[in-house]
Amino acid sequence: MVSVLFPNVEETDQKRITIMTYNLLAQTLVRRELFPESGDAIKWKNRRPRLLKEILHYKPDVSCFQEMDHSNYDDTFKSEFENAGYETCFAGIGKTHGCCIIWKRSKFTKLDDLTIEFDRFGTPTMTTNCIGLIVSLKYCETLSEKFGFEAILAGDFNSTPTDPTYKLMVKNTSSLTEDEILTLETSMRPFGEDANSNNSPSTKDIVEDCVDNNADSNVDSTISDNNAGLLKNSSTSSEIPITQKTLLSMSAGKSTQTEPISQFQPTLPDLLSKFTSLPPCVSMYAQHLNSIDPENTIYSEPKFTNYGLHFKGALDYIFLFCQNDDNRNNGSKVKVTKLLKMPPEEELLPLIPNYKFNSDHLCLMVELIGLV
């Protein structure tokens, strides 16, 4: 990992936490036509030991994995991680693979975990069976009295730094162009629906509405408010409001109902208004990568976190979600001290995975101080 130097950071008395995110490439998704250059490196018997060796070499304190096969979690990852000193939490609903978060049991204890089924919010434009996994951890030595804590969002977001979704996360709605607003509007239509088949507001109206911070803030407020309440009171699931239990599946990973959680269909101005009310996410790599590795940086993010046949670029990120405005500037108490450098493109050619890189994605990892 490459050090990120801060002259005003004390080298002592600061607890350091390393966080990794890694899309492992589910073996059940592997097709020869998608990885024509990988040869036998794509076979699970060859990838399995290399993936474990790579992850355990870096010894992350916390790691977020995507595309972990159910069967490989049960047969391989769970026992291997537990033997290496980790606790694990796995969730996967409706797919042969899922998400997994691991943490060092010597440093953290789990307060609660939460599985979000994205298809169950509003009316999905298409069924994806995509989920999000949240784990609330307590540092073993101390528990901060300030429990309006920062959160780390890490994973494969399937969004490039030029996508409007990424812009919404790191900035706010006022930074979006009319074309980007139109892209978001189109993405909200049911899959396959013609652009002229509904009476959606015009792009111009959406642009005007989305920068109105006083737009109706009560839209779907139950979801937002209760999520905050869950994390603040995550030591026992009984403290979760009953409405929240119908929105989100808990650690067993079972659906509580088969219908969407609500027939409410938010408009784009509704959603943009909600984004405007949230603090922006801070990309841990975008803060510093350009200053330490400019040749492998584009739009402040790594040039490549995915290098496959049909896509090459950045899709994976580690974000800091700050409740406090002071934590989003250079004087914030949460600082990056090290970054895992990404390999240059010539090392990835012709495609990954191969015998050097074990997935079609690269793992990202940061070392932070100030979280505990």
N, C-alpha and C positions, 0 to 999 in steps of 0.2 A: 504494500500500500504506500502511496505517496503522501508525504506530510504536507499539510496546509498550514503555513506559518502565520501566527498572530503575535506581534510583539507584546501585546498587552495581556496575553493569556498566561496565567500562572501554571507552571508545569507540575506543581504539587497540589495536594488536597482536592483534586478534581477527579471524580469517578468517570471513567471512560467506558462507553458502551459501543459495541460494534453491531451493526445491523446490515443484514444481507437480504437481497431479493433475487430470486432465480426461477425462471420458467424452465422446468426440467425437460420439456418435450415428452408428453405422455406416450408410452410405447404403443398404446392402443390407437394413436393417431398416425403412427408411422406408415407411410406408403412409399414404395420404391420410386414411383414417378415423382414424388415430391422431393426426394433426396437422392437424385441420380448420381451424385459424386461421392456419396458417403461410404459405399461398399459395405464391408462387414462391420465397420465402426458403428453402424446404426443398430446393430443387433443388441438386444438387451443384455445378453451374457457378457458383451464387451463394454457396454456403457455403464452397467451397474457398478462394477468396482471403481471405475474412473470417476463417476459422479460422487460416490461416497468419499473417495480419496480427496477430491477437489474441495468438497464442502468442509470436511473435517480438517483439512490442511489450514483453512482460514479460521476455523474455530469461532464463528460468529456468536455473540451473546444471544442474539435473536435473529431468526431467519424466516422469511416469508417465501413459500414455494407455491408455484402454480403448475398445473398440468401434472400432478402426481397421481399415478394410477391407483385405484382402490387396492388392487391385488398386490401391487408393489409396496404400498404402504404397509399392508398386513404382513407380507412375506419378508420384507427387507428393511424399509426405512424405519419403521417404529422400533424394532429391536436394536438396530444398529445405532440409532440416535440415543436411545435409552442407555445402551451400554457405554456410549461416549459422554454421558452425563447430562443429557437433555430430557426435558419433558416435551410432549408433542400434543398437538390438537389438529385433527383432520376433519374436513367437511367436504362432502360431495353429494349432490342431489341431482338425479336425472341424467348423469353422465357416468362414463367409466372412469373418470378422473376427477380430481377436486383440488382444493387448496389445503395447505398445511402450514402451521406456524410452530416453530420449535424455540425453546429458550433454555438457557443453562439453569438447572435446578439449584446450583450453588449461589446464583445471583437473584433469582426471581421466584415468586410463588404466584400462581394464577388466582385471580379474583373471580373472573367469569369469562365466558366466551359467547359469541353471538354469530349466527349464520344469517346472512341477508340473501333472500331469493329475489333477484332483481325483476323477474317476470311478474312478481306479485304486487308491484307498485304501479298503480294506475292500470291502463290498458296497454300491454306490450305491443309494439309494432310487429314483432315476430317472436316466436318462442325460442329462447336461447339456452335456458337452463343454466345461465350464468349466476354465480354467487359471489358474495364477498364474505370474508371471515375476519372477525374482530376478536382479539384476545386482550383482556385487561390484566396487566401484570403489576405486582407490587415488588419493589426492590427489597431484598431480604433485610438489609441493614437498617434502612430508614424508610419511613412513609412520609412524604411531603405533606405538611399541613395545608399547603395550597393544592387542593384536589381538583381545581379547574385546570388540569394539567394539559401539556402539549401531547399531541398524538402523532405517530409516524404512520404515513400511508405509503405502502411499498408494494410493487408488483408490476405485472404486465398490464398496462392500461389500454393497449391497442390504439393508441393515439400518438401522433407525431407532434413535435414542438410547434409545427405550423397549423395544426388542427384547431378549430374553434373550441373544442372540448378542453384541450390543454390550456388555451388562453383563459378560458373561464376559471380554471382551477388556480392559475398562478397570478391572474390579474383581476379584471372585473369586466362587466358587460360593456362599459364605455369604450373598451379597446377593440371591440369587434367591428369589422366592416360590414357593409350591407350584404356583400357576397357571403360572408361567413354566417351572418344571420339567416340568409336564405338556405345555406347548407344545413344549419340546425333545424330550420323549419321543415325541410324536406325529410330529414332523418326521423322526424316525429310521426310521419305518416305510416300507416300499416304497410308492411312489406309488400311491394308489388302494386301499391295503389298509385293511380295516375295523379300527377301533380295538380291537375285541374278538377279532380273529382270531389273536392270539398270546398268549403267556403272559409278557408283560413284567412286571417287578416293579412293584409299586404305586408311585404317586407318593410316598406316605409313606415307603416304603422308600428311594426314590431320594434324597429330601430328607435322610434320616438318613445315607445312605451318602456323599453328595456332600461333606459337611463333614468327613469323616474324612480328614485329610491323610495318614494312614498306610495308606490303601488301597493295593492292589497297584500299586507304582510301576513294575513291569516290563512292564506291558501296552503292547505295541507300542513298547517302548523303543528298538528298533533305528531306527525312523524318526526319533524325537526326537534321539537321540544322534548319529546320522550326519548329520543336518541341521546340527547344531552343528559337527561335524567338517568338513563341506564348507566352511562359511563361514570357519572358522579356517584352513583349508589350501587356499584357493580359487585359489592361483596356478597350479596345474596340475591338470587333471582326473584324472591318474593317481593322485593322492593320495586320491581319493574311494574309500571302501571298496566292494568289489565288490557288497555287498548294496545299497548306495545306488544303484548304477547301474541296478539292476533296479527301483528305486522311482521314479526321477525321470528324465525325458528331458532330455538335455543340449542344447547350443545349436543343434544341427541341428533340434530340434523334432520328431523322429521317435519314434514309439512303439517300445519295445523288445519288446513283446508285446501280444497282443490280449485276454488274460484279465485280470481284476482282479489286482493285485499280490499279494493275499492273500485267502484265504477267511475269514480272521479277521473276526468281526463284533463290534466292541466294543459293550458295553452303555453306557447313559448314565452310570452310576456310574463306569465305566472312563474315559470321556472327561472327566467333571467332575473326576476325580482328577488327570488330566493337566493340565487347565487350572489347578487349584489349585497345581500344582508350578511353573507358569510365572510369571515376573514380569508384572504388568499392563502394558498399553499405555497410553501417555499421549497424549491427543488434544491436538494443538498448538492447535487453535482453541478447544477447551473450556477450556483454561487461562486464556485472556485475553479472548475475544470479548465476554463479558457485561460486562466493565468498560469496553470501548471502543465497543460498539454494542449496548446492551441491547435496543433496540426490534426488532432483527432477530435476536434470540437466543432459543432455547427449549431447555430441558434442557442449557444451556451450549453447544450447537452452533448453527450457522446454522439459521434457520427453514427455509430452502429451499436445497438444492443441485440439486434436480430439480423442474421445474414443468411436468408434462405433463397429458394429458387424464385419465389414470386414477390418477395419484399426484402429490402435491405434498408435499414434505418433504425431510429430510436423509437422504442415502444415501452421501455421499462424505466421506472423512476423510483426514487426515494424522496418523499415529500415530508416536510414538517408542517403540521397544521397547528397554528398558534392562536390561542384565544386572546393573548395579550399583544397589543400593538407594539410594545417595546421589544418584543421578541422577533419582530420582523425587520429590524434594522441592524446595522452593523454592531450595535451595542447590545445585542441580545445575549442572554445568558447561555443559550444553546448554541454551541459552535461546532463546526466540522474541524476535526484535527487531522484526519487522514481520509484519502479516497483510494479505492482500488482502481488503478488505471485500466482503460480498455485497450485491447491490442490494436495495432494499426491494421488497415484493410488488407495489406499484402499477407498478413499472417492468417487471414480468414479465407483466402482464396483456395479453391474455387467456390466452395460453399461449406457451411457447417450444418450438422455435426461431422466431425472427423476424429481421428485418433488423438488430436490435441485438444479439441473443444467438444464437449460432450452433449451439447444440446444445440438447437437452432437459435437459442438465445444465449447471451452472456450474462454471468452473474454480476451484480453491482453490490458494493459494500462500502459503508462509511463508518468512521469512528467519530463519536460525538462526546462532548462534555456538556454538562449543565442540565441534563435531563433529570438527574437525581441529586 
